[in-house]
Amino acid sequence: MRKFCLCVFILVLSAIIGFAITACDKTKEAYIKQGVANVKLKKYNQAIEDFSRAIKLDPNNAEYYYKRGVTYGNLNQHQKAIEDFNEAIRLNPKYAEAYSNRGFVYMMKLDDKKKACSDWKRACELGDCINLNLAIKKGVCKGSER
């Protein structure tokens, strides 16, 4: 009987934990959706708050840092944008869009052509060659288009 009660307790506990994880996932997804909506409405400060809440719930999600980084860029908070792109890349070294957008901030906002070209080359290696090809056409970066 004790073994049966223990098994039932474990099942109930598992169900509660599973529900909590599901509820948490829905909450972070809700924050992300709300953040994206706020970006579309150009409510960037509110979007930053939404993305930051999602990050608190899931600090290992590269996409959340990426979205917040783009939003910081929209607010001309370039150093914070770079920091979030760096974190997105640390969490997912194959995140082409993070390299591409970090390169954009380096070039257009911080006037660092060397870092921009390096990021755009890495993004291109990962399949996103748009910025690199434009930079090569304009003579900003060296190399051949892909």
C-alpha positions in Angstrom: 0.0 0.0 0.0 2.8 2.4 0.9 4.4 1.7 -2.5 1.1 2.5 -4.3 0.7 5.8 -2.3 4.3 6.8 -3.1 3.7 6.1 -6.8 0.5 8.2 -6.7 2.3 11.0 -4.9 5.1 11.0 -7.5 2.6 11.1 -10.3 0.7 14.0 -8.8 3.9 15.8 -8.1 5.1 15.2 -11.6 1.8 16.5 -13.0 2.0 19.7 -10.8 5.6 20.3 -11.9 4.7 19.7 -15.5 1.9 22.2 -15.2 4.2 24.7 -13.7 6.7 24.4 -16.5 3.9 24.6 -19.1 2.5 27.7 -17.4 6.0 29.3 -17.3 6.5 28.5 -21.0 3.2 30.2 -21.8 4.2 33.2 -19.8 7.6 33.7 -21.5 5.9 33.2 -24.9 3.3 35.7 -23.9 6.0 38.2 -23.0 7.7 37.6 -26.3 4.5 38.1 -28.3 3.7 41.2 -26.3 7.3 42.5 -26.9 7.0 41.9 -30.6 3.6 43.7 -30.7 5.1 46.7 -28.8 8.0 46.9 -31.3 5.5 47.1 -34.1 3.8 49.9 -32.2 7.2 51.6 -31.7 6.7 51.2 -27.9 10.4 50.2 -27.6 10.8 50.7 -23.8 7.8 48.5 -23.1 9.1 45.9 -25.5 12.5 45.9 -23.7 10.6 45.2 -20.4 8.7 42.4 -22.1 11.8 40.8 -23.5 13.7 41.2 -20.2 10.9 39.4 -18.4 11.1 36.5 -20.9 14.9 36.4 -20.4 14.4 36.2 -16.6 12.2 33.1 -17.2 14.5 31.6 -19.8 18.0 33.1 -19.6 19.4 30.5 -22.1 17.2 31.5 -25.0 19.4 33.3 -27.6 16.3 34.6 -29.5 15.1 36.6 -26.6 18.5 38.4 -26.3 18.5 38.9 -30.0 15.0 40.5 -30.0 16.0 42.8 -27.1 19.2 43.7 -28.9 17.3 44.8 -32.0 15.0 46.8 -29.8 17.9 48.5 -28.0 19.2 49.3 -31.5 15.9 51.0 -32.3 16.4 53.2 -29.2 20.0 54.1 -30.3 21.3 52.3 -27.2 24.1 50.7 -29.2 26.3 49.3 -26.5 23.3 47.5 -24.9 22.4 46.2 -28.4 25.9 44.8 -28.8 25.8 43.2 -25.4 22.6 41.4 -26.2 23.9 40.3 -29.6 27.0 39.0 -27.9 24.9 37.0 -25.5 22.7 35.6 -28.3 25.9 34.6 -30.1 27.4 33.1 -26.9 24.3 31.0 -26.4 24.0 30.1 -30.1 27.3 30.5 -32.0 25.5 29.8 -35.3 22.9 32.6 -35.0 23.5 34.3 -38.3 21.0 37.1 -37.7 22.8 38.1 -34.5 26.1 38.4 -36.3 24.5 40.3 -39.1 22.7 42.8 -36.8 25.7 43.3 -34.6 27.7 44.1 -37.7 25.1 46.6 -38.7 25.5 48.3 -35.3 29.2 48.3 -35.5 29.2 49.8 -39.0 26.3 52.3 -39.0 26.3 53.4 -35.4 29.8 52.9 -34.1 31.8 53.4 -37.3 33.8 50.2 -36.8 34.3 48.8 -40.3 36.6 46.0 -39.3 34.3 44.5 -36.7 31.3 45.0 -39.0 32.9 43.2 -41.9 34.1 40.4 -39.6 30.5 39.9 -38.4 29.0 40.0 -41.8 31.6 37.4 -43.1 30.6 35.1 -40.2 26.9 35.7 -40.9 27.5 34.8 -44.5 29.3 31.6 -43.6 26.1 30.7 -41.7 23.9 31.5 -44.6 23.0 35.2 -44.3 25.1 37.0 -47.0 22.9 40.1 -47.6 24.9 42.7 -45.6 28.2 41.3 -46.7 27.3 41.4 -50.4 26.0 45.0 -50.0 29.2 46.0 -48.2 31.4 44.4 -50.8 29.5 46.2 -53.6 30.0 49.5 -51.8 33.6 48.8 -51.2 33.3 48.7 -47.4 34.4 45.0 -47.1 36.9 43.1 -49.1 36.1 39.7 -50.6 33.9 38.2 -53.3 30.1 38.0 -53.1 28.4 34.8 -52.3 
